[in-house]
Amino acid sequence: MLLDAPVVPLLPRPLILPPKKSTPPAFYIADAGLKGAGLFAAEDIPTGAVILVDRPIAVVPSNVNAHWKREAFDALLPRISQISRETLLALANCKPLSECPVVEGIALTNATGIYLSAPPSVAPQEYGGVFPLVCRANHSCGLNIAVKWDLPSFSVSMYALRPFRAGEEIYNQYIDVLAPRAERRAHLARYGFVCMCSHCDLPDEEAVTRSDAARAELRDWHQLHPRFLPWSTDMCRADDAIIVSNLRALALIEQEGLHGMRVPFIEEIALSYAVLGDEPRFREWAQQVVDFCAGQDPERATKFAGWIAHPRSYKQWGWRAKQRQLLDKQKEPADVDISIPW
Ligand SMILES: C[S@@+](CC[C@H](N)C(=O)[O-])C[C@H]1O[C@@H](n2cnc3c(N)ncnc32)[C@H](O)[C@@H]1O
């Protein structure tokens, strides 16, 4: 490990716990054409499933000066086992030797952000983990997996954000995928490639403008669209304001392949139906939250599963339906409709 020396004694002990197992292996590594090697689904994988669990071969501190880093990289190879050395050296390197030595190039090509905290006094610090399996996933500007770091087991878990068919390539996300295509491409130049994923390789400028606009709208969503909490107690808003708005978000997410962004929108639709007291639709949408979060966010999945079992235990269950009935009873014939349609 290339851990900064002062941090090591502060790390919690015992640090290394057995990683969680994913059985049977749901992936394989194979040739991905011009992208080099890639990660592929070995079987059909459902949304929310753990695809793999991986431990770093090396951990690279960020924010150290280049001189220190180079010395540390030079010292790494003789200090790791032969199998780790072979695995590390087999990883991709997008940096020419004229720019930096091999191990540093491999770390710069592959390192993924992880957090190490050294209690009691040191706040979590960002490091780069070089992972033998996760690092084989190529980049796509669509989001079809999530990677979650777990410090106690010193491992990352990779989750499916949408169903995979056997043989389909599994992609990671190296950069902010809500940025416009030109910005994303400039960013990815640091990995030495022009992104030709299906979300970048578009037929014409019109398609690029449409995609950029969709991503910009998703990025600024909460400045542009109604929010769930104020809506839930504001009877001047249309009853379906959040549902209509979030269905639009889900359509944009589908269009751009940004599956990882779905949960908060699905969750708000489910809760909107709860506030409206619509039990069948609440169950349908809440079940989607449960399916999506079972692996990567079990707490949220359990909370929604509880509400599916007992919908009325949701504290605002049917609040708007009751208010609407009261308002209807008091309603005088009105000349104008004062509800705001957004
Ligand atoms: C972290 S590695 C990914 C695995 C790598 N393909 C391998 O053979 O081990 C990053 C490198 O993969 C290639 N790569 C990843 N995503 C790509 C994409 N969308 N288009 C082209 N090349 C890509 C680039 O060479 C990049 O520097």
The ligand as an ORCA input file, in Angstrom:
! r2SCAN-3c Opt
* xyz 0 1
  C      -9.498      1.764    -15.939
  S      -8.980      1.192    -17.490
  C     -10.333      0.213    -18.026
  C      -9.918     -1.192    -18.401
  C      -9.000     -1.269    -19.586
  N      -9.753     -1.234    -20.834
  C      -8.107     -2.498    -19.533
  O      -7.768     -3.008    -20.594
  O      -7.732     -2.898    -18.429
  C      -9.118      2.715    -18.401
  C      -8.663      2.607    -19.845
  O      -9.575      1.827    -20.616
  C      -9.807      2.443    -21.911
  N     -11.213      2.890    -21.929
  C     -12.079      2.934    -20.901
  N     -13.292      3.358    -21.287
  C     -13.209      3.598    -22.621
  C     -14.139      4.070    -23.594
  N     -15.395      4.400    -23.289
  N     -13.703      4.236    -24.855
  C     -12.430      3.922    -25.189
  N     -11.490      3.461    -24.315
  C     -11.873      3.299    -23.040
  C      -8.874      3.616    -21.981
  O      -7.697      3.190    -22.609
  C      -8.599      3.958    -20.521
  O      -7.362      4.585    -20.349
*
